[in-house]
């Protein structure tokens, strides 16, 4: 499979997705939007992966490539491609599907549980998987679940954690791709966001998390990527 990734900042790369690609013999190419790379033709890939980033999806003044990315995602969806969006990527996919993206009531940062919805548990993606996994979060914005999509998961701090549209478009508000290195990177670059809140852990709490959480998150990610249409 030809996988293409969109990366918004240098410190939020594909993480464990890169390992999954290598293990399955797929091919990974990347557009580094922050570096001025051009967007590909949708015919040149089978699945698109849209990574996270600290920006809001409509901060066009500071990130002028965002407008072109939003238009590109609409083309990708119309072309019938498969896509996975992580955090900002999920928000961009929700926007491309006509949903509202806005500041959430709470920021969620750290290792926090999500709850798979009843519909999510019945879906092909989450069937037979843990119903309340602890996953890594780092987001302030959220989205309405797109019309026609399956609402897969929620959390105490954020009602829209994951959705599936037409069995081919997957939005994940959380970071299953996280590795110890990627978590260190985001702490180094965005640690000023750890200002306290009901769903914001300290840097010390994040660093002290059970290392087994990385393996569990990565395994969940691999299962979802393998099952996605």
Residue pairs with C-beta under 8 A, 6 or more apart in sequence:
1 24
1 26
1 27
1 46
1 47
2 26
2 27
2 29
2 44
2 45
2 46
2 47
3 17
3 21
3 26
3 27
3 28
3 29
3 45
3 46
3 47
3 48
3 49
4 28
4 29
4 30
4 31
4 40
4 44
4 45
4 47
4 48
4 49
5 13
5 14
5 17
5 28
5 29
5 30
5 31
5 48
5 49
5 50
5 51
6 30
6 31
6 33
6 39
6 48
6 49
6 50
6 51
6 69
6 89
7 13
7 14
7 30
7 31
7 32
7 33
7 34
7 51
8 33
8 34
8 51
8 52
8 53
8 55
8 63
8 88
9 34
9 53
9 54
9 189
10 32
10 34
11 182
11 185
11 186
11 188
11 189
12 51
12 52
12 53
12 182
12 185
12 186
13 51
13 182
14 21
14 28
14 30
14 49
14 51
14 177
15 175
15 177
15 178
15 179
15 182
16 176
16 177
16 178
16 179
16 217
16 218
16 221
16 222
17 28
17 49
17 177
17 221
17 225
18 28
19 218
20 26
20 221
20 222
20 225
21 27
21 28
29 40
29 44
29 45
30 37
31 37
31 38
31 39
31 40
33 63
33 65
33 69
34 63
34 65
36 65
39 68
39 69
39 72
42 48
42 75
42 76
42 79
42 81
43 79
45 81
46 81
46 82
47 81
47 82
47 83
47 84
47 228
48 73
48 76
48 81
48 82
48 83
48 84
49 83
49 84
49 85
49 86
49 89
50 73
50 83
50 84
50 85
50 86
50 88
50 89
50 90
50 92
50 93
51 86
51 87
51 88
51 89
52 86
52 87
52 88
52 89
52 138
52 139
52 175
53 87
53 88
54 88
54 189
54 190
55 62
55 63
55 66
55 88
56 101
56 141
57 66
57 70
57 88
57 91
57 92
57 95
57 101
57 141
58 66
58 101
59 66
60 66
60 67
69 92
70 92
70 95
70 96
73 83
73 92
73 93
73 95
73 96
74 96
76 83
76 96
77 83
77 93
77 96
77 97
77 169
80 168
81 168
82 168
82 169
82 228
82 229
83 93
83 168
83 169
83 170
84 170
84 171
84 172
84 224
84 225
84 228
85 91
85 92
85 93
85 94
85 169
85 170
85 171
85 172
86 172
86 174
86 175
86 176
86 177
87 138
87 139
87 172
87 173
87 174
87 175
88 139
88 141
89 171
90 143
90 162
90 163
90 171
90 172
90 173
91 101
91 141
91 142
91 143
91 171
91 173
93 146
93 165
93 169
93 171
94 100
94 101
94 143
94 144
94 145
94 146
94 160
94 163
94 171
95 101
95 143
97 146
97 147
97 149
97 165
97 169
98 146
98 147
99 143
99 144
99 145
99 146
99 147
100 143
100 144
101 141
101 142
101 143
102 141
102 142
102 143
103 140
103 141
103 142
104 139
104 140
104 141
104 142
104 157
104 158
105 157
105 158
106 157
106 158
106 197
106 198
106 199
107 139
107 140
107 157
107 193
107 197
107 199
107 200
108 137
108 138
108 139
108 155
108 157
108 158
108 199
108 200
109 137
109 138
109 139
109 193
109 194
109 197
109 199
109 200
109 201
109 206
110 136
110 137
110 138
110 199
110 200
110 201
110 205
110 206
110 209
111 134
111 135
111 136
111 137
111 201
111 205
111 206
111 209
111 213
112 134
112 135
112 137
112 155
112 157
112 199
112 201
113 132
113 133
113 134
113 135
113 155
113 156
114 132
114 133
114 135
114 153
114 154
114 155
114 161
114 162
114 174
115 131
115 132
115 153
115 154
115 155
116 126
116 129
116 130
116 131
116 132
116 152
116 153
117 151
117 152
117 153
117 154
119 150
119 151
119 152
120 126
120 150
120 151
120 152
120 153
120 162
121 127
121 131
123 150
123 152
123 164
124 167
124 227
125 152
125 164
125 170
125 223
125 224
125 227
125 228
126 152
126 153
126 224
129 220
129 223
130 220
133 216
133 217
133 220
134 213
134 216
135 174
135 175
135 176
135 217
135 220
136 174
136 175
136 176
136 178
136 183
136 213
136 217
137 155
137 173
137 174
137 175
137 199
138 175
138 186
138 190
138 193
139 158
139 173
139 174
140 193
142 158
142 159
142 160
142 173
143 160
143 171
143 173
144 160
145 151
145 160
145 163
146 163
146 165
148 165
148 166
149 163
149 164
149 165
149 169
149 171
150 163
150 164
150 165
151 160
151 162
151 163
152 161
152 162
152 163
152 164
153 161
153 162
154 160
154 161
155 161
155 199
156 199
157 198
157 199
158 173
160 173
161 172
161 173
161 174
162 170
162 171
162 172
162 173
162 174
163 170
163 171
164 170
164 171
165 171
166 229
167 228
167 229
168 228
168 229
170 224
170 228
172 224
175 182
175 217
176 217
176 218
176 220
176 221
176 224
177 217
177 218
177 221
178 214
178 217
178 218
179 214
179 218
180 211
180 214
183 206
183 207
187 203
187 206
187 207
191 203
193 200
194 200
194 201
194 202
194 203
